[in-house]
Amino acid sequence: MREISEREQISFKAKGDPPESYVVEITAPGLALDGRRLVKRDHHEFEVYLHRDYPRRPPVITWKTPVYHPNLLGPDRNGGVCIGAWRASESLADLMARLVDLVTYRSFSLSDALDTDAADWVDRFELRPGFDISEVLGVDVKEPDEAVRVEVRG
């Protein structure tokens, strides 16, 4: 976990001795909804529970803050998280980096989306991983004719 604490945008608090869960905070730009409009959210929190079968099976992750993302659900929808493929050799630091990539839209998967509305929105505007989220702020996600032009960061 030392690797994680060295990253500026990630902080955590362990629960238990030895730790069986972690409350993790990420400071990075992501998206959430204010009504039907997209807003920037820089603070994200989730819990990682290390069950008996960890690391053979992935940890249980529960998202605790509002979010608008195809692979993440906010607390109003039980905080589900789809991390995709899991390898037992993956460290918690690697997992945290993957979650930062998810919440910042550097990574997402539409084929196994949890939030189908967010997935439809991403697909409708043909967004690709790495797009600049500042270009979609204020967009009405339910308005099919609202034009969005975004550039992918290289």
N, C-alpha and C positions, 0 to 999 in steps of 0.2 A: 504494500500500500504506500510505501515511501515514494514510488514512482508517481502515484496519483497526487500526493500532497505537493510535489514539486511543480505541478502544472498550475499556472496562474488562474485558469478559468474553472478549476475544479477544487471544491473543498468537501470534506466529509466528516461524519461523526460515527464512530463505531458503537454498536450496541451489543452487550454481552461480553463475557470473558471465558473462553476466547470469543471473538466477535462472530455472531451469527447473522447480523444484518448491519447495513450501513445506510445512513441518510446522507444523500449526496446532493450538493448544490453546484449548478453550472452557471457561470456568467458568460453568456454568448447570445448573439442575436438570433431569435427565433420568431415564430408567428403564433398569434392567438386571435380569437374573434372578439370583437366588441359589437354585439348584435350580429349583423351580417357583414361587417367590415373587418378587414385584416388590420391588425395592429402589431407593432414590434413588441416583443417581450424579451428582456435581457436576463431575467432571473428564472431559473428552472430548478425544480427539486423532485427527486424520486428516491424510492427506497429499494435497496437490493437485499434480498433475503437468500442466504446460503443454506439450503436445505440439506438433508442427509445424503442425497444423491449427487450433490455438487462435489466435484466438477464434472462427473460423468454426464450430468444433465445441466442445462443452463440454470443460472440463478433466477429466482422470481423477482421481476422488476415491476414496481408500481409507481406510475407517474403521479405526482402530487400537485402540480400547478397547471393552469390552463394552457392548452397547446392546440395548434391546428397543423396536423401532419398526417400523411397517410398511414404511417407505422406507429403512431403514438396516440393514446387516448387520454384526455384530461381526467381529473378526479370525478367530474360529473358523469363519466362513463366508465368508472371502475379502474382507471389508470392503466389500461393495458398497454403493453409494449411488445412489438414484434422486432426482434433483433436479427431475424433470418437464421442462417446456418450457425451452429455452435460447435466448437471444438474443445474438448476437455483440456487441451494445452493452452487455451486462451487465458491470459492473465486478467485480473480485474482492471488493471491499468489499460489494457487493450480494449476491454469492454467499455470502459468510461470514454475512451477516445472515440469508439464507434457511436456511442450515445451523443457525444458532442457533434459528430458528423451528422447524425440524424436530425437533431433539433435545429441545426443551422442549415438544413437542406443541402449539405454537401453530399448527402447520401439519402436515398429513399428507394423503396420498391413498391411498384403499383400492383405487382402480381400477387402479393400476399398482404394487401392493405387491411388494416383494422378499421380505419376511418374512411369509409367508401366515399363520403362527401368530399373529403380532402383529396382523395385519389382522383375523383372525377374532375375536381377543380384543376389539379396539376395536369391531368391528361388533356382537359379541354383547352388549356392555354399552352400546351406542348412544352411545359417547363422541364428542364433537364437538371440533374444534380449540379450544384454550384451556382445556380442563378442568384442574382443580387436581390435579397428580400426587400431592400428599401424601395425597389421598383414596383412592388405589389401592395405597399401599405395603402390602406384606405379603399382597396378594391372590394366591391360587393360580391361575395362569393356565390350568391344566388342569382346574380344578373348575368344571363348568358351572353348578352351583347356587349358587355363592358370590355373594351379592348385592353389588353395587357401586352406590353412588349418588354421583354427582359433579356438581358445579355448574360451569358454564362461566363463566370470568372475562370480565367485560365490557370 
